[in-house]
Amino acid sequence: MFVTLARNFFKKNQLRDTYGQTLIIPSRPRRIVSQTLATDEILLALCAPSRIVALSALAGDVKYSNVVEKAQQVAGQAGDNVEQILSFQADLIYYCKLYSAGNG
């Protein structure tokens, strides 16, 4: 599910997802988990590493990541295990659901 920030169009702390549903975030997220390298890089550009509790495994990989130094400031690593991701007790989780041909 892709979510777009709607601050310019709606009240503060409201998001609209790709299905048109409005989501309300009651307060500023303080514990953020990112499961993909793309969201790792965006988050590290937008907010302090202290607000991020876990990044993808690729965030610290010098072959792929543009944010290796900043990523070292984040202790947690988010894999694809749901229980492990939920164990971070995040306020906000960025993930990517990929579909293979014929499955989605």
C-alpha positions as CSV (number, residue, x, y, z in Angstrom):
1,M,0.0,0.0,0.0
2,F,1.4,3.4,-1.0
3,V,0.6,6.3,1.3
4,T,0.8,9.9,0.3
5,L,1.3,12.7,2.7
6,A,-1.8,15.0,2.5
7,R,-0.8,17.9,4.7
8,N,-1.3,20.4,1.9
9,F,-4.8,19.1,1.2
10,F,-6.1,17.9,4.6
11,K,-5.7,18.4,8.3
12,K,-2.3,17.8,9.9
13,N,-1.5,14.2,10.5
14,Q,-3.8,12.8,7.9
15,L,-2.7,10.5,5.1
16,R,-4.5,9.1,2.1
17,D,-3.6,5.6,0.9
18,T,-3.9,4.4,-2.7
19,Y,-7.4,3.1,-2.0
20,G,-8.6,6.6,-1.1
21,Q,-8.9,5.7,2.6
22,T,-7.9,8.5,5.0
23,L,-5.6,7.5,7.8
24,I,-5.1,9.6,10.9
25,I,-1.8,9.5,12.7
26,P,-2.6,10.8,16.2
27,S,0.9,12.0,17.0
28,R,4.3,12.4,15.5
29,P,5.8,8.9,14.9
30,R,8.7,8.3,17.3
31,R,9.4,4.7,16.5
32,I,9.7,4.1,12.8
33,V,10.5,0.9,11.0
34,S,11.6,0.7,7.3
35,Q,11.7,-2.5,5.4
36,T,13.1,-1.3,2.1
37,L,16.2,0.5,1.0
38,A,14.2,3.2,-0.8
39,T,12.3,4.1,2.4
40,D,15.5,3.8,4.5
41,E,17.1,6.5,2.3
42,I,14.0,8.8,2.3
43,L,13.5,8.5,6.1
44,L,17.1,9.2,6.9
45,A,16.9,12.3,4.8
46,L,13.7,13.5,6.4
47,C,14.1,12.7,10.1
48,A,16.6,12.0,12.8
49,P,18.0,8.5,13.1
50,S,16.9,8.5,16.8
51,R,13.2,8.3,15.6
52,I,14.0,5.2,13.5
53,V,14.2,1.8,15.3
54,A,14.9,-0.4,12.4
55,L,16.0,-0.3,8.8
56,S,16.3,-2.8,6.0
57,A,19.4,-5.0,5.8
58,L,20.6,-3.2,2.7
59,A,20.8,0.2,4.5
60,G,24.2,-0.7,5.8
61,D,25.5,-2.3,2.6
62,V,28.1,-0.1,0.8
63,K,27.3,-1.8,-2.5
64,Y,23.7,-0.6,-2.5
65,S,23.1,2.1,0.0
66,N,23.7,5.8,-0.1
67,V,23.1,6.2,3.6
68,V,25.6,3.7,5.2
69,E,27.0,6.2,7.7
70,K,23.6,7.4,8.9
71,A,22.2,3.8,8.9
72,Q,24.9,2.8,11.4
73,Q,23.2,5.1,14.0
74,V,20.1,2.8,13.8
75,A,20.4,-0.4,15.9
76,G,17.5,-2.5,14.5
77,Q,17.3,-4.4,11.3
78,A,13.9,-5.2,9.7
79,G,13.6,-8.4,7.8
80,D,10.5,-9.9,6.2
81,N,9.4,-11.7,9.4
82,V,6.2,-10.1,10.6
83,E,6.7,-11.0,14.2
84,Q,10.2,-9.5,14.2
85,I,9.0,-6.3,12.6
86,L,6.2,-6.0,15.2
87,S,8.6,-6.6,18.0
88,F,10.0,-3.1,17.4
89,Q,6.7,-1.7,18.7
90,A,6.7,0.9,15.9
91,D,4.3,3.8,15.6
92,L,4.8,3.7,11.8
93,I,6.1,0.9,9.5
94,Y,7.1,1.4,5.9
95,Y,7.0,-1.8,3.9
96,C,6.7,-3.0,0.4
97,K,4.4,-5.8,-0.8
98,L,5.7,-7.2,-4.0
99,Y,3.6,-9.3,-6.4
100,S,5.0,-11.9,-8.7
101,A,3.5,-12.4,-12.1
102,G,0.1,-14.0,-11.9
103,N,-0.2,-13.5,-8.1
104,G,-1.5,-10.0,-7.8
